[in-house]
Amino acid sequence: MGEFTDKIKGAVNNAVGNAKQNSDDPNVRAEGDRQELKGDVQDTKGKVKGVINDL
């Protein structure tokens, strides 16, 4: 269950971060970069949970 949740959260953060990167405001673009990075970390966390559960 945690694997799926982390992957979904990661995908949502990646999408929102990507949308923010199209802003004209440099602060919002920087926030989008951070949010996309957070999404990548969450997705990786979900993948690791999946590997551990498969063992």
SULFENPE-V635060 format. One record per pair of residues at least 24 apart in sequence whose ideal C-beta (glycine too) atoms are under 7 Angstrom apart, sorted by sequence separation. I is the first residue (numbers start at 1). J is the second residue. If there is no record, write none. Layout:
BEGIN
I_J ; I_J
END
This chain:
BEGIN
13_38 ; 14_39 ; 13_39 ; 14_40 ; 11_39 ; 10_39 ; 13_42 ; 10_40 ; 10_42 ; 11_43 ; 9_42 ; 10_43 ; 6_42 ; 7_43 ; 10_46 ; 6_45 ; 7_46 ; 6_46 ; 3_46 ; 6_49 ; 3_49 ; 2_49 ; 3_50 ; 3_53
END
